[in-house]
Amino acid sequence: MKHELNAPVDLRLKAEIDLPFRMLYHETKLPEHELPDHFHDWHELICVHQGEGKMLIDHSIVDIQAGSLIIIPGNTLHRTFQHVDNPLTSSAFYISPVLFQGIGGEAASIQPFFERSRKTRSYIKKLTYEEQVEIEQWIEQIYAETISQLHLRTYATLLLLQLMLISLIRMTEVDEPSKAPLAGPLWMSHVLQQLDHQIHLPVSLSTLAKDASISVAHFSRAFKQHTGMTLTEYVAARRIILSKEKLVRTDDTMVSIAEACGFVSLPHFYRLFKKHTGTTPSSYRKMMR
């Protein structure tokens, strides 16, 4: 099984079991453990047990608190902002897409569960008390299996994880999608939407600031405050995410993908891609197919 996909960079994650899957169990987040804006190939599920805070997902802001279930599809920019006086305690699952390779029949709908959140921008579900109890029972069972030394624990963990995901699909498929609000002031929302739609075009800080009727200095400060990234970092991340999608879903040449994603040259594409993912575009395509 291919485990080499661009994985979460949280250094607390240890490979307790031979699956493309990692788990943090009832962790209380500390400021030094919070990552800056980041993205990775793996899907992420977070169940909040207590505390409160906010999370930037893509360019939406969501409030999180006890009973929140957060669904983050792979290759989605995200970052958590802690409440200083009420830190979050949560359990998190990091699940590689390769875990679903070869699954057919009805079980094939597990992968679209994450993609649905991306398409609808519905990243959070407020669990009822009964749903929270059920999910916490799955968490306890999965964690107990991962740390056990029992025979067939890898297979048992995989089965439990799939059963938990099936339960989540059933819980969420009856919900009306609720789009997360866009981050920041109105001009910020317009800028982020414009960048999404025109990421293949050259980006000018001064032009964006002029269009928003604010100074370049104010634009830069506000953009970093609301996204956690500079404009240059944000544009590079969005272009890498788009290029990953094209590498997997199309047979386009590297030159075509570089141009479609706004990279100034093929070497520029290769250099930034390897910086962000640790591998080349060609190697990434092979791993994902």
HUZISUL-V164254 format. One record per residue. N is the residue number from 1. RES is the residue in one letter. SS is DSSP state (A for helix, B for strand, O for the rest). PHI is phi in whole degrees, -180 to 180 (NA if undefined). Layout:
# HUZISUL-V164254
[[N & RES & SS & PHI] [N & RES & SS & PHI]]
This chain:
# HUZISUL-V164254
[[1 & M & O & NA] [2 & K & O & -84] [3 & H & O & -107] [4 & E & O & -85] [5 & L & O & -59] [6 & N & O & -54] [7 & A & O & -99] [8 & P & O & -56] [9 & V & O & -99] [10 & D & O & -64] [11 & L & O & -72] [12 & R & O & -78] [13 & L & O & -77] [14 & K & O & -118] [15 & A & O & -83] [16 & E & O & -76] [17 & I & O & -149] [18 & D & O & -83] [19 & L & O & -141] [20 & P & O & -75] [21 & F & B & -158] [22 & R & B & -133] [23 & M & B & -142] [24 & L & B & -110] [25 & Y & B & -109] [26 & H & B & 45] [27 & E & B & -92] [28 & T & B & -94] [29 & K & O & -70] [30 & L & O & -113] [31 & P & A & -53] [32 & E & A & -71] [33 & H & A & -93] [34 & E & O & -75] [35 & L & O & -87] [36 & P & O & -68] [37 & D & O & -52] [38 & H & B & -153] [39 & F & O & -150] [40 & H & O & -156] [41 & D & O & -68] [42 & W & O & -78] [43 & H & B & -75] [44 & E & B & -134] [45 & L & B & -122] [46 & I & B & -128] [47 & C & B & -111] [48 & V & B & -88] [49 & H & B & -91] [50 & Q & B & -161] [51 & G & O & 94] [52 & E & B & -155] [53 & G & B & 175] [54 & K & B & -132] [55 & M & B & -136] [56 & L & B & -90] [57 & I & B & -126] [58 & D & O & 58] [59 & H & O & -122] [60 & S & B & -116] [61 & I & B & -110] [62 & V & B & -125] [63 & D & B & -84] [64 & I & B & -127] [65 & Q & B & -158] [66 & A & O & -54] [67 & G & O & 93] [68 & S & B & -84] [69 & L & B & -113] [70 & I & B & -109] [71 & I & B & -115] [72 & I & B & -120] [73 & P & O & -65] [74 & G & O & -57] [75 & N & O & 58] [76 & T & O & -123] [77 & L & O & -62] [78 & H & B & -157] [79 & R & B & -164] [80 & T & B & -104] [81 & F & B & -116] [82 & Q & B & -77] [83 & H & O & -81] [84 & V & O & -59] [85 & D & O & -95] [86 & N & O & -143] [87 & P & O & -64] [88 & L & O & -81] [89 & T & B & -118] [90 & S & B & -150] [91 & S & B & -114] [92 & A & B & -128] [93 & F & B & -116] [94 & Y & B & -114] [95 & I & B & -125] [96 & S & O & -75] [97 & P & A & -58] [98 & V & A & -67] [99 & L & A & -62] [100 & F & A & -99] [101 & Q & O & -65] [102 & G & O & 87] [103 & I & O & -82] [104 & G & O & -118] [105 & G & A & 64] [106 & E & A & -62] [107 & A & A & -64] [108 & A & A & -65] [109 & S & A & -77] [110 & I & A & -66] [111 & Q & A & -61] [112 & P & A & -62] [113 & F & A & -55] [114 & F & A & -76] [115 & E & A & -66] [116 & R & A & -62] [117 & S & A & -63] [118 & R & A & -66] [119 & K & A & -66] [120 & T & A & -93] [121 & R & O & 53] [122 & S & O & -110] [123 & Y & O & -101] [124 & I & B & -136] [125 & K & B & -128] [126 & K & B & -86] [127 & L & O & -74] [128 & T & O & -71] [129 & Y & A & -59] [130 & E & A & -64] [131 & E & A & -66] [132 & Q & A & -64] [133 & V & A & -61] [134 & E & A & -63] [135 & I & A & -65] [136 & E & A & -67] [137 & Q & A & -67] [138 & W & A & -62] [139 & I & A & -60] [140 & E & A & -63] [141 & Q & A & -66] [142 & I & A & -65] [143 & Y & A & -63] [144 & A & A & -59] [145 & E & A & -71] [146 & T & A & -66] [147 & I & A & -96] [148 & S & O & -79] [149 & Q & O & -114] [150 & L & O & -73] [151 & H & O & -61] [152 & L & O & 66] [153 & R & A & -65] [154 & T & A & -64] [155 & Y & A & -66] [156 & A & A & -63] [157 & T & A & -63] [158 & L & A & -61] [159 & L & A & -63] [160 & L & A & -64] [161 & L & A & -63] [162 & Q & A & -64] [163 & L & A & -66] [164 & M & A & -64] [165 & L & A & -65] [166 & I & A & -62] [167 & S & A & -61] [168 & L & A & -66] [169 & I & A & -61] [170 & R & A & -65] [171 & M & A & -68] [172 & T & A & -94] [173 & E & O & -72] [174 & V & O & -94] [175 & D & O & -79] [176 & E & O & -79] [177 & P & O & -56] [178 & S & O & -120] [179 & K & O & -69] [180 & A & O & -74] [181 & P & B & -67] [182 & L & B & -72] [183 & A & O & -79] [184 & G & O & 77] [185 & P & O & -67] [186 & L & A & -59] [187 & W & A & -64] [188 & M & A & -65] [189 & S & A & -59] [190 & H & A & -64] [191 & V & A & -64] [192 & L & A & -64] [193 & Q & A & -67] [194 & Q & A & -64] [195 & L & A & -64] [196 & D & A & -61] [197 & H & A & -81] [198 & Q & O & -125] [199 & I & O & -65] [200 & H & O & -80] [201 & L & O & -98] [202 & P & O & -59] [203 & V & O & -114] [204 & S & O & -119] [205 & L & A & -60] [206 & S & A & -65] [207 & T & A & -68] [208 & L & A & -63] [209 & A & A & -65] [210 & K & A & -63] [211 & D & A & -62] [212 & A & O & -86] [213 & S & O & 61] [214 & I & O & -135] [215 & S & O & -74] [216 & V & A & -61] [217 & A & A & -63] [218 & H & A & -66] [219 & F & A & -59] [220 & S & A & -63] [221 & R & A & -64] [222 & A & A & -67] [223 & F & A & -63] [224 & K & A & -66] [225 & Q & A & -64] [226 & H & A & -88] [227 & T & A & -111] [228 & G & O & 78] [229 & M & O & -136] [230 & T & O & -74] [231 & L & A & -60] [232 & T & A & -62] [233 & E & A & -64] [234 & Y & A & -65] [235 & V & A & -62] [236 & A & A & -62] [237 & A & A & -63] [238 & R & A & -64] [239 & R & A & -70] [240 & I & A & -65] [241 & I & A & -60] [242 & L & A & -64] [243 & S & A & -66] [244 & K & A & -60] [245 & E & A & -61] [246 & K & A & -70] [247 & L & A & -63] [248 & V & A & -85] [249 & R & A & -99] [250 & T & O & -131] [251 & D & O & -106] [252 & D & O & -60] [253 & T & O & -70] [254 & M & A & -62] [255 & V & A & -63] [256 & S & A & -64] [257 & I & A & -66] [258 & A & A & -59] [259 & E & A & -67] [260 & A & A & -66] [261 & C & O & -100] [262 & G & O & 89] [263 & F & O & -76] [264 & V & O & -73] [265 & S & O & -160] [266 & L & A & -65] [267 & P & A & -60] [268 & H & A & -63] [269 & F & A & -61] [270 & Y & A & -62] [271 & R & A & -66] [272 & L & A & -69] [273 & F & A & -62] [274 & K & A & -68] [275 & K & A & -62] [276 & H & A & -85] [277 & T & A & -114] [278 & G & O & 82] [279 & T & O & -143] [280 & T & O & -88] [281 & P & A & -56] [282 & S & A & -64] [283 & S & A & -65] [284 & Y & A & -62] [285 & R & A & -60] [286 & K & A & -64] [287 & M & A & -66] [288 & M & A & -89] [289 & R & O & -116]]
